[in-house]
Amino acid sequence: MAPKKACPNAFMIFTMEWKAKHGRHLTNLSMATAEAGKIWENMSAQERGPYKDRAKAEKLRMRNGCEKLTCVGRPISEMHRQKLELEQKEKQIKRTIEQTVRNSKKNGELENTSYFFIAVNYFTKTSDGSVYIPAELSICEYSLKQGVIRTFHTFINPGVKMYGHQLEAQRHSDATHGLPFPPNAMGDKNLGNIYNAVLKFLSSNDDFPPLYTSPGCIHIVDSVLNFLKSDIGANNATLSVYSIQYLFYVMKEATCDQGELEKPKTFHITDAYFERDYFEYQSGIACQFHEDKDRGKYCTQSLVIRWGYMFSEYMCQDIAISLIPGRHVPRSTNLKFITSRSSTECCETKSLVPFATTSKYSYENAEAKLNHDYQETAVSLPYDTKPSWDSDFPTGVRKRIPLVADEDSGASSSRKDNFGQYYAVLTEASRSFPSEASPPADSNFKFLSNWQKDQDTDAGNSISNINIFNTNSTRSRHGRLT
């Protein structure tokens, strides 16, 4: 085994430097060490400082040289460092998303705050996955109040020849978006103009909002944006890309809190809902090319619009936002299956309240005049003439029984018939179940009306004298044999 190489200290570094400048006439290192030692003793701590720093750096370099490596020759410490940096970056992104939603809720602008969703398609990528050749890009602006406000869609012609990647690009295109790859690619070849158009769509000034996409595509979107920004005519502005699924979770918490509903217990619940993609095969929202090819599922424009639909379908009911076809949900959606005008009349005013929403905030935002003093609230129910609820009556039970049709002279004939049938059913039911059953004529048992007397009689007798197989027995627990 080779001996371990010694790490030079500050004095040795100074000696080698002094010998190179002033001790070239010295024949060996021991003579140079003796001469340099006299000078080193007279040096101050400030003069020795640079040599000590160099000695520490050399020691660190030698330590890294002996560090364990991965199978591809990368130091393990570097991998740990990159992993730590990635975790810190993710935590910072989550804090930024939480702060954004929290501020909008605090300022009363939760439903009006706009968010930008982005999706991209690519032709191929490099072997290490660091560069993706873009093919298509779409962005939409979304808010809970207005739904999908506007969209930006473009095809991209990268203008590069993909040597060695034609087969991979062809297979990827056939399996997903179906776009023709270079040199027959669709779209603008001027990448700088595309990037500047994206910036103009996001904001008219230099303050650009973050973009949101699925977590697994963040590095792809970053690569595509950097590819576009590398063009000479592109603006040098940098865009931030965050996780849309974490935004989905944080916004759901905010809408539930504002609507006084139960929050999701973990982000796994919202992630599972988001990944189902209920509008995956929705037609009419993709670009014309993908609609004609019947590949709307893979169109980036369809994808960002579907994300907006999922936000709306999952959150708008929490804070009683009326859904707009084409913005919150597809145009062909029947809103009766999502929201319905409530049959409850409060203070002679009908309210549009989404199903599964009973919060005070939701009723107030549905423009219904409700009384929430929890003392007495007048509620109109079907088939009741003067129903009422108050705090002394148990919740969920009607205080009054509907009047018989004869007692209500103002009721319609159909309503009277319903009341008559209702009471007829109740009467037949009460007749079919008498309070005290009578024994059959040929019964061998005769029940006593006074069970307590029977129980007292049985208690006074010895249990050993009871014979359940003897028909002449005069004792039984709940009756007497005759």
Number of C-alpha atoms within 10 A of each C-alpha: 3 4 5 6 7 8 15 14 16 17 17 16 14 23 21 15 14 17 19 12 9 11 19 11 9 12 9 11 13 10 13 20 19 12 16 21 16 10 12 16 8 9 11 9 9 8 11 14 12 12 18 17 13 16 20 15 12 15 16 12 13 14 11 13 11 9 13 12 15 11 7 6 8 12 16 13 14 11 13 11 11 12 12 12 12 12 12 12 12 14 12 12 17 17 11 13 19 17 13 17 19 17 12 15 19 10 9 12 15 22 19 15 16 19 19 23 25 29 24 25 24 23 26 23 18 11 8 6 11 11 17 21 23 23 25 23 23 22 26 25 22 27 20 29 23 19 25 26 17 13 17 17 20 20 20 23 22 24 16 11 11 19 7 8 14 15 12 14 21 16 13 16 19 12 10 15 23 19 24 16 23 17 12 10 17 17 15 15 15 17 23 19 18 23 24 18 15 18 21 13 17 22 11 9 8 10 11 16 15 16 22 24 24 19 14 9 17 20 15 23 25 17 19 23 22 17 18 23 21 15 16 12 15 18 16 13 12 13 16 13 23 23 20 23 22 22 20 20 20 22 23 21 22 22 24 18 16 18 23 17 20 10 14 14 9 10 16 13 11 19 15 11 15 19 10 10 14 14 17 14 15 14 15 15 21 24 16 12 14 21 16 10 11 16 18 25 21 19 28 26 26 26 25 27 31 25 26 24 24 20 22 26 17 15 21 22 22 26 30 25 22 21 21 17 15 17 21 28 23 18 13 11 13 11 14 9 9 14 18 13 12 12 14 17 16 16 14 12 11 17 21 20 26 25 15 11 17 14 16 16 17 23 21 17 17 17 14 18 16 18 15 11 7 9 10 13 16 17 18 17 14 10 15 12 15 12 16 16 19 13 10 9 11 10 10 7 8 13 14 12 10 17 15 17 20 11 9 13 10 10 15 11 11 10 14 20 14 15 18 15 13 13 16 12 12 12 11 10 11 11 10 9 9 9 8 7 8 9 11 9 7 6 9 12 15 14 15 12 10 9 13 11 11 18 14 11 13 17 11 8 11 8 10 6 9 15 13 12 7 9 10 11 14 13 19 16 13 15 17 16 16 12
